[in-house]
Amino acid sequence: MIKDNQRHFNRLHVLMDALVVALSYAFAWWLKFASGILEHEIGVLPFEVYMMALIVIVPGYILLYYAFNLYTPKRVQGRRLELSNVVMANTVGLLLLFAGLFTLQSYSDAFQNFSREMFFYFYLINIAAEESLRLVIRRFLRVIRQKGYNLKQILLVGYSRAAEQYIDRIRQHPQWGYDIRGILDDNIARGTTYRGVKVIGSISNLLYILPQNRLDEIAITLGLEEYYKLEKIVAECEKSGVHTKFIPDYNNIIPTKPYTEDLLGLPVINIRYVPLSNLFHAMVKRGVDLIGSITCIVVFSPLMLVTAVLVRVTSKGPLIFKQERVGLHNKPFSMYKFRTMYVQTEEEEQKAWTKKDDPRVTPVGRFLRKTSLDEFPQLFNVLKGDMSLVGPRPERPQYVEKFREEIPRYMIKHQVRPGMTGWAQVNGYRGDTSIRKRIEHDLYYIENWTLGLDVKILFLTVFRGFINKNAY
């Protein structure tokens, strides 16, 4: 099985990568100079000179792949993360190639004659080829694991909620190739079963099981009340040489995505990871908001002008409706919309959420709400910095006060700028829908933010967000 020969498999993987790099490079040369598809320079360097560069390029790229964790087990690394690492490794490789040519051209004219355009083709081809290779490897591993090969044998120590959640995830993803042999626990009767996994004995049985050396991993899944046993169990597992991991049972205490940091050797658990608390991430997102809002204002200005005319000629009152909402760091701001209701007093306006066939909504306003055209003035909120293109939708102060007492972790949403659209909205949680589900989706967004996720949400908004059955 592959798991018994992991070192040999890794070497084979390195050899395949080296071959892919060389073939991608040769194909880029052919595309640039020999295919006839592209125009090529007169007096180019001979093929042999270009191929000599592979003596440096191939080992250099292999080292970059090691640096960007591209030889970690496929069980551990997700496809999106792997693709990201492939792109980053090749981007660094391309920059190093350009930097090397720039440095060496002062020593020899030959380096000045290397085609930068060909290297760019190599960059694109190699990314596609390397990712294709890894997808093939993943598919191969999935097939052989489904046939019962390349499985990691795991034993759980401790029956707890953490153990059940771990088993749930293993059962949901058989392609990971984990086989849970059983659970050891001092308080649950032997033979008790959860989703096909049995309690096979007490924790003291570790003394007899570990010396047999038939396990690949031990997962410690003790309940909180049994953590006093942790030190002894870890010591026993460490002596056996079996890989050991700890799955903490704290979901009822810290129901989020924590992360650890090292404080001079002291591990500190942070309860929540918010990517946008990173200054660089925040600057990137703000830059996208500025460019996106200005572009949208220019592109959609004719549509906004028509909408403004319709609102003005069909009902009396102001063109823009301003409403106080709670934004970043719990600070209130005025959110803009095209007015969709008949003019009301402040007390009438705050009575309740808008419902289906609400008599307060004008005929034109009903259409604007259904198509989300009333939201376009919020582009100016984005431009001002009150809002973002993507983020949790902001609520009125009275609802914030209500929900903060009723819904756990509700106030976390105010750690980021509110958005014109969000993960909850593209998943259908808009208008008169479950506020708890909305918060679940908002928290997922906050803790898993990436620029790619923002792009995905904006893309889905075009198809799901503008016209929505729950928008009244």
Order of alpha helices (4+ residues) and beta strands (2+ residues): alpha-alpha-alpha-alpha-alpha-alpha-beta-alpha-beta-beta-beta-alpha-beta-alpha-beta-beta-beta-alpha-alpha-beta-beta-alpha-alpha-alpha-beta-alpha-beta-alpha-alpha-alpha
